[in-house]
């Protein structure tokens, strides 16, 4: 059973958003934990990789909710939702390789600052959120693709399929935040990637060599989209 080591308070923040009843109390406890975190050395918890993958849609969903809350001028709620989305970025960075760790940490730090500014009511335009969200989604897409490659190399095909599916979902979300319309060629690459991810999860109908080509093609699309994403403002880094 593959396990990942996660900073405990980051996982608490993410899980604090789940569970329906009692969600408000869980959120308050999670927010308080985050406030106290800098004064204490964070504990780590071992998490089953399947559990972490079940949370894969959370950051995208929370970013969309934060944007909707901002447009309703509910800045406190937008800050809370963004704070929980940021928790997932921190958690992902904690087990990322060096190639993707820096981008995840940079994006997480940017989102932490943005959440604080939302709470203070000083964010003037939704474009500020959209640009930050595009950078976050791109960083997550790159990270998940690398996880898919690692899982494939280790013959963990179900994990490879889940990570591939998530990588494509993140890059599609990044494109949406930039307002970038996907070219027909890109759409075909993503459609094949989704099909391949399903085959990997069910462990039927795929050839490892062909999967490698699909991963490479998705990687090219991630790299190509980077040219449409604005870099993080220098004064914010």
N, C-alpha and C positions, 0 to 999 in steps of 0.2 A: 504494500500500500504506500503510494507516494505521499509524502508529507512536506509541508512548507512551514518555515518559521516566520511568524508574523508578529510585529509589535502589537501587544495586547490591546492598547487603547485605540489603535487604528481599527482593529477588527471589531471592537466594541462599538465604535462610531457607526460602522457600516451596518452591523447587525441591529443597532438601535433604530434603524429605519424600517426594519422588517417586523412582522408579527401582528399587525392589525391592532387588536385591543391592547391598551397599555402603551401604545407607541409613543404618546406624548411624554410619559414618565421615562421611558427608555431613552428618548432623545435628550431630555434634560440631564439625565445621569451621564450620557455620553458626552454632552457639551461640557459638563463640569469636569469630567475626566480629562478632556482635551485641554482645558484651561490649566489644570494642575500638572499636566505632563512635563513641561519644561523643568519643573523643580525636582523631578524624580527620575531616576534611571528607569526607562521603560522595561517592563517585563515582556518576555516573548512567549508565544503560545504556538504549539505545533498544530497545524491545521491540515486536515485531509484535502488533497488537491481537488477531489470531486466537489467538496464544499465550496472551495474558493471559486471554482468554475461556475457553480450555481449562482454566484454573485456577479458574474461577468457583465450582466446588463445593467447593474445598478448605477454605475457612474453616468452612463449615457442618459438613463431615465431621470436621474436626479438633476443633471445639467439642464435638461428640457424643462423640468418642473421649476428650477431656479429662474430660468428665462421667463416662463409664464408668470411666476410670482412677481418678478421685476416689472413686467409689463402691467400688472395689476397694481403696482406701487406698494406691494407688500414686501418691503425690503428686508424685514426681519426674517420672514419665512424664506425668502430667496437666499439669505445668508446661511440659514440652517441647512437648507438643501445642498447648497454648494459646499458647505463645511463637510457634510457626509460624503459627497462625491470625492472631495479631496482626500478623505481617509482612504478610499480605495487606491488612489494614486500613490499615496505613501506606502500602503501595503504592497502594491505591485513593485515599487522601487526597492523594497526590502529584500526581494528575491530575484531581482533582475540581474542580467549579466552587465558587464561594464559598458557594452555597446549601447545599451538602452537605459541604463540606470540614471545617467546624467540628465537626459531629456525628461524622464519621469519626475526626478527630484526638482528640476527647474520648473516644470509645469505645476507640480504640487505646491511649491513655494509661491508661485504666481497666484494660484487659486486661493491659497490661504490669505494672501494680501487682499485679493478681490472680495472674499467673504467678509473680511473685516470692514472694508470700504462700503460694501453693501449694507452692513448693519448700521454704519454711520450715516448712510443716506447720501454719500458723496459721489456715487457712480451716476454719471449724467446720461449715458447712452447705452442702449442694448448692444450696440456694435462692440463695445468694450468686452462684454460678456462673450459674444459670438466669436471674436478673435481668440480669446483665451480658451474657449471650449474647443475650437478647431485645433489649437496646438495640443491640448490635452488628449483629444481623440487620436490625433496623429501619433503622439508618443505611445499611447496604449496600443494602437494598431501595430506599430513597429515591435513593441515588446511581445505582443501575443504571437506575432509571426515567428519571432525567434524561439518562443516556447514551443510552437508547433514543430519547428525544425529539430529542436532538441528531442522532443517526444518521438518524432519519426525516427531519428537516429537510434533511439533506445528501444525501438519497436513497440512503443506504447501508442498504438494506433488510435485508440479511443480518445486519448488525451490530445493527440495530434489533430484529430478531426474537430474536437471542441475548440481548441485554440485557433485553428484555421477559420472556423466559422465566426469566432469572436473578432479575429483580426479584420476580416472583411466588413463586419458590422461596424467596427470602429472607424474604418477608413471611409465607409459610406456616410457615417455621421459627420466626420471631419469635412467631407466634401459639401454636405448640406449646410454646415455652419459657415462655410466660405461663400455659399451661393454658387458654387462651381457645378455646372452641369456635366455629368459623366458622359464621356464619349461612348459611342456604340461599342468600340473595341474594349473599353474598360468594363462596360456592363457585361460583355461576354466573358471576360476574365473572371469577374465576380460570380457570375452564374455558374461557371464551371467549378469555381472554388467551393461554392455552397454544395454543389452536387458531390464533389470529391470529399468534402468534410462529412457528408452523410454516409458515404461509403466507408470512410475510416471509422466512424463511430460504430457502425454495424459490422465492421471488419469483413466486408464483402465487396467484390467487384472492383478492386483497385490494384494497381501495380506500383510498388514503391518508387520506381524510376519515374513513372508518370506523375506521381504526387510531388516529387522534387521539382518537376517542371512547373507545376501549378503554383507551388510556393514561390518559385523564382518570379513568375509572372505577377503574382500579387505583390511581391517585393518591389518590382518595377513600378507598379501603380502607386504604391505608397511613396516611393521616391519622386515620382512625377507630380503627385499632388502637393508635395512640399513646396513647389515653386508658386503655388496659389495661396499659401498660408503666410500671413504677415509674421515677421519675427517679433519676439517679445520686445517691448520698448526698452531701450538701454537703461533708462533711469529707473525702471522697475526691477531690474535684475539684482 
